[in-house]
Each structure stands twice: as structure tokens, then as C-alpha cells.
Amino acid sequence: MSICSRFEVSEGSVILYVNCVMKAIRNKKSEFVQWPKDNNQSVIYTGFQNIGGFQNVIGAIDGTHFILTETPTQDPTAYFTRKKRYAIQCQGIVDFKGILLCNRIAWI
């Protein structure tokens, strides 16, 4: 079931609201997702040392793909993965508590 039919709104309204929410998240990102400053770096180093014996580690990195349900209309080859699907890539770095320090979402 699509968002449009579930909430009885037009596709144009969904696109408009999704874009507004994405813009708001981008504008607030720097307040909540930040690379640690000097005073927090030593806490993170110690945290990774304590949980896994890793020295001088500031973050753990991982990534995933958000699979697209439709082929992009603009530059579809930029979204085509090695698994032969269209997707957007998400990469994140977390500290020893799992708190997001940095993220990047982009086409492949």
C-alpha cells in the first residue's frame, strides 16, 4: 500500500512533505551529528579500549543500501549496484556507545 492511498493524499503532497522533512533534517544535522571535539575524543578512545581492547579508535563504520523500488529517471546507472539493483548508499560512523558521529547518504 502506498503512502498516498494509506493517508488519502496526493502524490504531489507526499513529495512536497518528504522534501520539507528532508530539508529540516539536513538543517538540524550539524546540531545532533558531530565529529567529537578534543575533550570527547579521549572518552571515546577509552570506551573502545574498554569494550574490545582497540587502541586509538574513534569510531566504528558500517554501511547499507536503501533499495529503490523504481528505476531513477535521471542518471540511473549512478544508482545501479553490483548486486544489479538500484539503490542509495548510506554510511555511518558510531562511537563505542553506538551514537552516530557522522553519516553520508548518496548514490553509488
Sequence and secondary structure as in RCSB ss.txt:
>XXXX:A:sequence
MSICSRFEVSEGSVILYVNCVMKAIRNKKSEFVQWPKDNNQSVIYTGFQNIGGFQNVIGAIDGTHFILTETPTQD
PTAYFTRKKRYAIQCQGIVDFKGILLCNRIAWI
>XXXX:A:secstr
  HHHHHT  HHHHHHHHHHHHHHHHHHHHHHS    HHHHHHHHHHHHHHH  SS   EEEEEEEE SS  SS 
GGGGB TTSSBEEEEEEEE TT  EEEEEEEE 
